């Protein structure tokens, strides 16, 4: 009977431990590139500012459209009217006239700008262009954030692959040190060979620790960027990363940069300055305004004697006004607008040229990554073959340990380079999409 509490305690510990392992396993999350982009755009804090700017610009258009609506004013007042005093021309013979002491007025006025050189329409157009500019800026920021997150994602994948490669090489090194120890016990090798083998394992373990630490750092950056729980361990979807994009499709689209957000932003800036110039020129135009009003007034002071009654009247008409000062004031502003248009056009041309240069460079780097991948694949095969030969020679005492270690290091380096080259192709492909404005 005394063993039951111990048995229960052991059972609880086992269940807790297995539950902990299950929970830890659930923390791993395999994420595809499409999911990476979706989560990043949804949760990345860096996009909050551009989102807010777009909402502001969108609302600014609605505010500008209010200029198309008429202005309506209503006013009401009450007043005390004192008695009037009538004097002769020489200020003598003052006569007091009784007045109704309470007075009040109620008026309603409406005005509507009919025409002033299309100033209202052009002002709304500027706000709409600024809304488009904010939208394009947000799109450009999205592409930058997506490429940045992809860089972290692929770097994490590189490190995870490097960790696997190092673990495999550590296992080989441990197997090799067992053989060395056996040879040492048989007097076939010196203690120096044992020390070199152990030193190699120590260095490999040290490098593996650095890689695992860097994995945790990058994993933290990605979880923040995607809005995932801090405990999530991100695992790259290697099946999608192994598929190399087709080159012919890129060759067709690489020079099609007219939809690039940066170029569209530069072109929108030109349109904004051109429309601003039209607004400035509108200042030289006359303003035609329609107006209407209705008023109710008490007492009627235009009659004699004054009548303590309400008087109602209304009016409707057109008003034409012209600011003569605009003839000599706006010329400098118009010249300034022309300079701004010229600058914006130069910036748009420069942007288009720089995009073309960036796309060309990204395309060359993409083709380079394909070539490097094929070369490094062959290098890995040669390094593996060299390692097998040197291992056989060493086991048969036909090679020294130093040659074996050199072959092992060459194998490790070739595996790392080939593993990274697959990932470099993916990054080069998405970098080309980003430079083309299609990410």
NORZICOR-V649661 format. One record per helix or strand of 3 or more residues. SS is the DSSP state (H for helix, E for strand). FROM is the first residue (numbers start at 1). TO is the last residue. If there is no record, write none. Layout:
<<SS FROM TO> <SS FROM TO>>
This chain:
<<H 3 27> <E 28 31> <H 33 43> <H 45 68> <E 71 80> <E 84 86> <E 95 97> <E 102 115> <H 119 185> <H 191 226> <E 233 236> <H 238 241> <H 247 253> <H 261 282> <E 287 300> <E 307 321> <H 326 395> <H 401 435>>
